[in-house]
């Protein structure tokens, strides 16, 4: 197995473990208590596909789970711009700091910070990311999978640079620290068209888990109130501290 494939497998496994540990019925939409219990069992029983580079990522009795990442950053051929620029900043920061440390005087504490503004994140970006990746994996499903009773798409929101404000009449707005797909009426209507192939979608990020039963979407969106999505404006930073000591004779 290549290092890239091993890295991807670890990401998929961590996401599944996060969902199993944090899933809560209050964040499940269009589901009965019995369906929630059933879903928990599927998540617990899911095992990695022995052919790790093929669809799907996980398999359980009569069903599957396919994991893919989505982003609210702009995307290019190599994926999310936010992730790419973060890796570039980290590498340049480490290289510059080590160079400064190497050229510093002995017994001198060296401290250096590097920062940059977050990439522009938008609601449109994450909607486009979900649709693009959803269609890509639907094609894989149609090519690779025999009919399955239970299909689950596990969406891994890899950044959390969108806040969601949900406003109900005569109530203060409820603010969430991340994108909430359960409040995105237009996108849910688009996803509803795939109800014959995919039974559940799960959106996972460090702040929340959301589970949508796809064949119930039309009932779910009836109660969706006014929603506002807003990007987080901030900085990414890396700080390094080092000390160059005098070499000792052996």
N, C-alpha and C positions, 0 to 999 in steps of 0.2 A: 504493500500500500504506500502511495506517495505521501509526502509530508503535507501537501495541500489537501489531499483527500482525508487524511487523519485529522487535520485541523478543522475541516468542514464537518466531519462526523462528530467531533467534540462539541462544536457549536450547536448542532442539531440535538445532541443528547442533553446538553445543559438547558436548552430551551424547553425540552419536554419535561425535564426534572423540575424546572421552575414552575411550569403549569401544574404539574401534579401536586406540588407543595403549596401553591397559592390559590388554586381554583376555589371559588366560593359561589354558592348558589345565587347570591345576590347580584353577581356579575354575569349570570346566564339569562338569556333572553329567548322567549318562545319555548321554554322547556318545562316539563313537569318534574316533580320530585323523583319519580321513578326513572325518567330519562337522565336526570342528573347523576343518579347512582350508577346507572348503566354506563354513562360516559366516563365516570371515575374508574370503573373497572377496565374499560378499554384502554385508558391512559396507563393504568398500572400494568396491564398485560402486554402492551405494545413492545415488540422486540425489533432491534435494528435489522434492516434488510441485509442478508448475507452478501448480496451484490451491492455494495455500498455506493457505487456510482450509478446505480440505476433507480428508476422510479418503482415503488415509493420508498421513503426513508424508513418507515416503521410499518410493521404488520401485526395485526392481532386477528383472532378468529372472526371470519366473515367481514374483515375491514382493513383499512390502512390509514396511515397518517403521513402526509407530505408536508415537509417544512420548507419555507422560503422566507428570505429577508425582504422587508420593504423599508422605504426611507422617505422622509419629507425633505431631504436635500435634493438638489438637482442631480441628475444622473447622466453619465456618459457611457461610452463603450465598456469602461472598466468598472462601472458601478457608481455608487454614491460619491459625489464630489466631497462631501463632508469627511467621509472615511479616508479617501485618498489624500486630501490635504492634511488631515490629522497625522497620518503616517509620515508624510513628507516633513511636517514640522517637527515631529518627534525625532526623526533620524538626523535632520540638520541641527537640532538643538543639542543632541548627544554629541555629535561630531564636533561642533563648535566649542562646547563646554570642555570636552576632553583635550582639545587643542589648546584652549586657554589654560587649563590646568597644567598641561605638560610644559608650557612656556612660563609658568609662574615661578616665583622665587620659592625656595625651600622654606618650610614652616609658615606658609601663608595660607590662610583660609580663603578659598575661592567660592563665590556664590554668583549664580547667573540665572536670570529668568527669561523665558521666551514666550511670546503670546501672539495671538492673532484673533480677529473677530470671527464669530461663527459664520458659516455660510448662510445664505438666505434660505430659510425653510418656509414652505408654503403648504397650505391645504391642497392646492392643485397638484403639487409635487407628489404628495403621498397618495392621492387618488390615482394619479397616472401610474405610480409605482405599483400599487395594488392591482390595477387592471392589467398592466403589462405582464407582471409576474403570474397573475392568475391565469391569463390566457396561455402563457407558455406552459404552465403545469397541467392545464386542461388538455393541451395537445399531447403531453407525455402520458397522461391518464388514458386518453383514447388510443394511443399506440401500444401501450405496455400492459394495461390492466384488463383482466377478464372482469365480467360484471361482479361488483362487490355490494353487499348490502349496506355497508357503512363506510362512507368516505369522509375524511377530515382534512381540511387544509389548515395548517398551523402557520400563521403569519407572525414573523418575528420583527417587531418594529425596532430597528437597530439604533435609532437615536430618539431623543425625547425633547425635541425642540419646538413642539407645538402644544399650546395650552388649549383646552376646550372649556367654553362657558355655556352652560345650559340654563336658559331662562324660562321660568314658569310664571304664569300670571299671579300677581300678588305675592310673589315669593322672591327672596334674594337669589341672585344668580349663583348656581353651583359651579365652582371652578375645579377643573381637573388638571393635573400637572402633565398630561399627555394627550395625544390624539385619542378620541373616543369614536370607534367605528359604529357603536350602537346608536349614535345620534346622527349619523350621516345618511339621511334619507335617500338622496339621489344615488349614492353608491350602493346602498343596500338594495334598492330597486334593481340596479344593474346585476348584482350578484344573484338575486332571486331567480334569474333565468337559468341558473345552473342547478336548480333544486333536484333534478332527476339524477345528477351525477355526484354531487357533494352534499352530504347531510349536515355537516357542521363546519363553521369557520371559527377559529380561535385566534384572537389577536393578543400577542404577549409583548409586554415591555416591563422594565423594572418597576413601574408604578402601578400597573394594573393588568388583570387578565379579563378579557371579554370573550364570551361564547355566544354564538348566534346559531340557532336552528334555522337553516336556510328556508325550509318550506313554510316557516311561520313568519317570514319577513313582512308580508303584507299586513299581518295583524300587528306586528311590532311597530311599524312606522306610523300607524294611526295615532299613537300617543306621543310621538316625538315632538317636543316643544321647539321654541326658537333656539338656534345654536350659533355660536360664534367661535371660529378658530383663529388663534393669534400666534404668530411665531415668537419664540423667546429670543431676546436680543442680549448677547453676552460675549464673553471672551473665553477662548481656550488657552490654557497656560501650562508651562512645564518649568519647574524650578529644580536646579541642581546645586548641590553643595559638596565640595571636596577639599581635601587637604593633602598637600604634597610634602612628604617627609624625606629626610636625608637618608640615602641608602646606607645600610650598615655593612661593615666588613664581616665576612663569614670566616 
